[in-house]
């Protein structure tokens, strides 16, 4: 069962816009939302992605910090990571 939002009448044009992280938006289903909230799926439905938390953090980092982060997050063994850090520092000098 659904409750039609106040003021919406049969024949009205409806445009639903949802914002959020693209990973969450991809989970939304227009038909399911329509049936749950307005009783039909005859409306325009827009998914508007916002910046993901990971993207926001990366934008605040310098290039050197991003590269350090990539090395740190890699699945390489610790000796290889230490070598990459050392090599990276030498290249920056």
C-alpha positions in Angstrom: 0.0 0.0 0.0 1.2 3.5 -0.7 0.3 7.0 0.5 0.2 9.6 -2.3 2.0 12.7 -1.3 -0.4 15.6 -0.6 -1.2 17.7 -3.6 -0.4 15.1 -6.3 -3.4 14.4 -8.5 -4.1 11.9 -11.3 -2.6 13.3 -14.5 0.0 15.4 -12.8 3.5 15.2 -14.3 5.9 13.9 -11.7 9.7 14.2 -11.7 11.5 12.5 -8.9 15.2 13.4 -8.4 17.4 11.4 -6.0 20.9 12.5 -5.0 23.6 10.4 -3.3 26.7 8.3 -3.9 26.6 6.5 -7.3 27.1 3.2 -5.6 23.8 3.7 -3.7 22.0 5.2 -6.6 22.7 2.2 -8.7 20.6 0.1 -6.2 17.5 2.2 -6.8 14.7 0.8 -8.9 12.3 3.2 -10.5 9.4 0.7 -10.6 9.8 -0.2 -6.9 10.0 3.4 -5.8 6.9 4.3 -7.9 4.8 1.5 -6.6 5.9 2.3 -3.0 5.3 6.0 -3.0 3.0 7.0 -5.8 1.2 3.8 -7.0 2.7 3.8 -10.5 5.9 4.1 -12.4 4.8 6.7 -14.9 7.1 9.5 -13.9 10.6 10.9 -14.8 13.3 9.5 -12.5 16.7 11.1 -12.2 19.7 9.8 -10.3 22.1 12.6 -9.4 25.4 11.3 -8.1 27.3 13.3 -5.5 31.0 12.9 -4.8 31.8 9.7 -3.0 33.6 10.0 0.3 36.7 8.5 -1.2 36.8 11.0 -4.0 36.5 13.9 -1.5 39.5 12.6 0.5 41.7 12.1 -2.5 41.0 15.6 -3.8 42.5 17.1 -0.6 45.7 15.1 -0.9 48.8 16.3 -2.7 50.2 14.2 -5.5 52.9 12.8 -3.2 50.3 11.9 -0.6 48.2 10.1 -3.2 51.1 8.1 -4.4 52.1 7.2 -0.8 48.5 6.1 -0.3 48.5 3.9 -3.3 51.7 2.2 -2.2 50.3 1.8 1.4 47.1 0.2 0.2 48.7 -2.2 -2.3 48.8 -5.9 -1.6 52.5 -6.1 -2.1 54.7 -7.5 0.8 56.2 -5.0 3.2 59.7 -5.2 1.8 58.4 -4.3 -1.6 56.4 -1.4 -0.2 59.5 -0.1 1.7 61.5 -0.3 -1.6 58.7 1.5 -3.5 58.6 4.3 -0.8 62.4 4.6 -1.0 62.4 4.8 -4.8 59.6 7.3 -4.8 61.4 9.6 -2.4 64.6 9.4 -4.5 62.6 10.4 -7.6 61.1 13.3 -5.8 64.5 14.8 -4.8 
